[in-house]
Amino acid sequence: MAKRIYNFYAGPATLPLPALKKAQKELLDFHGTGMSLMELSHRSKEYDAMHKEASSLVRRLMKIPDDYKILWLQGGASSQFYMAPLNLQKDGKSFEYVNTGVWSKKAIKEAKFYGEVKVVASSEDENFSYIPKNIDFSSDAAFAHITGNNTIYGTEFQEWPDVPGDVPLACDMSSHIMDKVIDVKKFGVIYAGAQKNIGPAGVTLLIVREDLLERIPENTPTMQKWKTHVEKDSLFNTGPCWAIYICKLSLGHLESIGGVPEVEKINRKKAKILYDLIDNSNGFYKGHAKPDSRSLMNVTFNLPTPELEEKCVKEALEKDLVGLKGHRSVGGMRASIYNAMPIEGVNTLADFLKEFQENNQ
């Protein structure tokens, strides 16, 4: 097998090695069809069985109630920035958002095309280094929206905000879906681009409570209606078949190791290794996120100077630790430790960072 490195990029991100090996094995002949799945008709019984199993895995892993629909859509999570307000709008009601970073701001921008947007809480005053507390959504909102994890800044909601009973909570979970056990019933809508935590780029997972599908205005373009895709089980048109297949393999691997409860334990161990290292470095490494808002998935930190940060990233690359450069809006470094990142990779990174500190203080 070709050399494998530890991939800390924020996305597209590392995938489970067993899933990749399974895809490699089936690449030329999917289940005896004599064809790759990439060549297989999305109307065939072989594809249909795979497609249904992918959705069933999502339902089992997240314990999704029967009155929620599961969709596999194209266009990336960014398409849901406008599809959510388009599908959830209600006459005379505003949309309420929490602004926790770049992706929240992009979602807010798109929502303004469809109605009044109220930003009810923001952490922009401190460069998005924390998750706002005591968020107060009103009963007059058509829906409430949060970005559950913020890849750029390394912050994550530790508790879900309360919403009035008839106001659905929509959440962009692109960079942390299935990183921990959640109660899906707290949400009206969950959406996530696959390429960070459940699969490859090219498909977006959407989970929507069934009653909300009745809100969609009749004059909405056909492809932008969630209801269109629900009625055809995400096969109204040819979907991103290969991406869904890789998600199915990745989710199958997650189930085989104990599901979300087990991976949450592993994720907390991985995050603790790096946060403990940062906290015990006597200020050599300084975390961007406030401790009570730290992400399990994206560990962001700075070194004493930009020059040291550049050197650290370069030397890490020489040790097959890739993707550690921070986003330009924060600078520094970022280790994305998604579900598929093995704990061995995090230990290897921690050992390197300890050695780097010893050699550069």
N, C-alpha and C positions, 0 to 999 in steps of 0.2 A: 504494500500500500504506500502511496505517496505520503510524504511527511505532513503531519498535521500540526498546526500551531495553535496557540491560544488566542482566540479572536475576541477582543474587548470592544469592537465597534458598536455604536449605538443602533445600527441597523443599515442594511440587512445584517443580521446577527448570526451567531453560531447556531448550528442545528444539532440535534442528537446524532451521534455517530451511528448507532444502530439503525436509525431511520434512513440515513444516507446510504448505508450498506444495503439495506433492503431495496431502496430505489435503484441502486446500481445493479443489483441482481435481477430486478424485474424490468430493467430499462428497455431491452430489446423484445421481450416477450412477457406481456402482462397476463398472468393467470391462464396461460395456454392459448391465448388468442393469436399468437404469431405476430403481434403488433405491440409497439410501445403504447403506453397509455396516452402519450402525446399524439398518437395517430388514431386513437380509438374514438368512435362516434360517441358523443355525449348522450345519445338516445339508446345506446346499446345496454343490454342487461348487465354486462360486466361493469360498465361505468356506473350505472344506476346503483348497483350494490355498493360500490366503493363510496359514492357520493352520500348515500344514506348512512353508511357507517361513520363517515366523517361527522355528520350532524349528530348522530347518536352518541359519539364519543364526547362531543361538546356538552350535550345534555347530561350525560352521566357524570362527567368530570366536574361540572359546575352545579350539578343537582338543580337543573332548570325545570321549573314547573311546567305542566302541560299547556297552560294558557299563554306561554311565550313561544314565539316563532324564531327559528334560526335561519339566517340567510348568509349566503356566500356571494359577495358582490365585488364588482370591479371598481376602479377609480381611486383606490386608496382611501384611507380614513379621511383625507382632506375633502373628498366628495361628500362625506357625511356632515361637514361643516355647513353645507347649504341644504343637504337633503333632510337633516334633522329639523331645522325650522320650517322648511317647506312642508314636511309631512306632519308636524306637530302644531302648526299654527292654529289659533282660535280667534275669531273675530273680536276685536276690541281688547285683546290681552297682549301684554308685552312678554318678551323673553328675558329671563334673568340668568346672568352668567357670573361665575367666579373667575377672575383673571389671575392665573398663576404662572404665566410665561408666554413664550412665543406661540405655542400651539393654541392656547386659549385666545390670544389676540387674533390669530387667524380665523378661529371659529366665530369670534365676535364680529369681525369684519364681514364675514359671509352672511351671518344672521341679519345684519342690518338691511340687506336687500329685501327682506320679507316682513319686517315689522320693527317696532320699537325695541331696542335692547337696553336693559338696565344692568350695569355692573354693580352687583351688590356687595362685593368684597374683592380686594386685590392685595397682592404682596409686591407690587411694582416699586413701592417706596424703598424697599431694601433689596433691589435687584433680584426679586423672586427667590429669596433665600429661605422662605418659610411658607407654610400653608396657613391661610387665615383661619381664625377660630370664631366661634359664635356667629356663624353665617346665618343671616335672617332672610330666607326666601318668603315672599308674600303669597297670599292665597289668590291674588289677582293674576298671577303669572300663567301663561299658557304652558310653560315648562321651565324647569331649572336645569342648568348645565354646568358640569365641572370637568376638568381634565385630571384624571385620577393620579397620574404620575407624570412628572416633568423631566424628560430625558436630559434636557440641556442644563438644568439647574440642580438635578439630583434631589428633588423633593417629591413626597408622596403623601396622599391623604392617609392618616392613621385611623381616623374614624370618619364615617360618612355623615355629611350634614343632614339635618332633619328637613323635611319638606312638608308643607300642608298636605292633607290627605288626598286631595284630588289633583295635585300638581305632580306630574311625572318628573322624575330625576333622570336626565340623560348624562351619560358618562363616556368620555373618550378614554378607553383603557388600552390604547395601542401598545404602550410600553410596559404594561404590568398585568395584563390579563392572565389569570391563573397563577399569579405569583403567590397568592395566599387564598385561603377560604373566604368567600363572601356570601352574603345572603342576596341572591338575585332579586328577590321580591322587593328589595329596597329601591329598585330601579325600574323605570319605564322602558328605557332604551340603554343598551350597552353596545358600543362599537369599537373595533380594534383592527388596525392594519396588522396583517399576520407577521410581517417581516422582523419583528423584534422578539416575540415570545412564543409564537405557535407555529411558525412555518416560514415560507419564502415570500419575497415581494410578489405582488400581483393579485392578491385577494384580500378582501376585508370581511371580517366576521361581524355580523349584526344580529343582536338579540333584541326583540321588541315584544312588548306585551300586546296581546291580540286585540284588546279593546281600543288601543290607540290607532289601529289601522283605519278606523271609521272616521278619523279626523281629516283625512287627506282630501283636499279639494278636488272636485271632478275634473277641473281644467288643468290639472297638473300633467306635464308631459309623461307619457307612459313609462319610460325607463326610469323616471325619477320617483315613481310611486313605489313605496315599500310593498304595497298590496299586490302590485303586479308580480313581484318576485316571490311573495308568499304563495300566491295561487299556483305558481308553476314550480315550487320547491327550488327556487334559484336557477331554474332552467328555462326561463322565458326565451333567452337567447343562448348562444354557446358561451358557457362560463369559462373561467380560468382553470381548466381541468387539471393540469399538471400541478398548479399551486395548491389546489384543494387536496390532491393526492398526497403531496408532501406533508401538508397539515395533518392529514389522516394518519400518516406514518408517525409523525412527531407526537401527536396526541395519543396514539396507541402505545408509544414508548412511555409517555408520562403515566398512563394508566398502569402499565406493567410494573412500574417502580413504586406504586402506592398512591398514585393520583395527586391531587392538589394538597391534601393534608401533609403528605410526605414531602412533597417538593417545597412546601412552605417551611418545614423544619430545616431542610437543606439550605434554602435561600437565606434564612435568618442566620445560620452558621456562617455562610459565605460573607454576608454583609458585616457580621460582627468581626470577622477576621480583619477586614480592611478598616472599619471604623475604629477598632481598638488600636490598630497600628497608627492611624492618623492621630488619635487622641493621646497616644503615648510617645509621640515623636518630639515633644518639647517645642512644638510650634514649627518644626521643619516642614511638616505637611499640615496644611490648614484646610479643613473642610468648608465648602461653600454653603451647604445647607445647615440650618440650625438643627441641633440634635433631635428635637421633637418632631421634625418634619423630614427626616432622612429617608431616602428611597432604598428599598431592598434591591432595586434593579440597576440604578445608575449612581455610582459613587464618584462625586465631584470634589476635587481638591486642588489647591495651589501649593507651589513651592516658594521659597523666599524671593526668587527673581525669575523673570521670563527666560533668561539664559539657562538657568538650572532646569527649568521645565523642558526646554528644547533638548537639552542634553539627556535628560531622563527619558524622554520619549524615544530619542535616537538609540540609546543604549538598551532600552527595553526591546526595541525592534530587533536588535542584534541577538537577543535571547529568545526570539520567536514569541514575543508578547506584543501583539499588534493592536492598533486602534485606540491608543491611549491619549491622544491629543484632545484637549477639551474644546468645546464649541467656542467660536470667536466672541460671543457675547459674554462669556464668563472667563475664558482663557483657562490656563492651567491644564489639568489632566482630568480624564474621566474614564473610569472602568465600568463598562456595562456588563453586568453579571447575571444575565437572563437565565431562565429555567434550565436551558441546555448547557450552560457553562458548568463544567465539573468542578467539584471542590478542589481537585488537584491543581486546576488552573489558577484558582484564587490563592492557594498556598504558594504556588510558584511565583505569582506576582508579589505577594507579601514578602517573600524571601528576597526578591530582587529589590524591592523598595527599602527594606531594612539595610541591605548592603549598600545601596546607593546613598542613603543617608550617612552611613558610616564613612564612606569615601568622599563625601562632599560637604561636610559640616565645616 
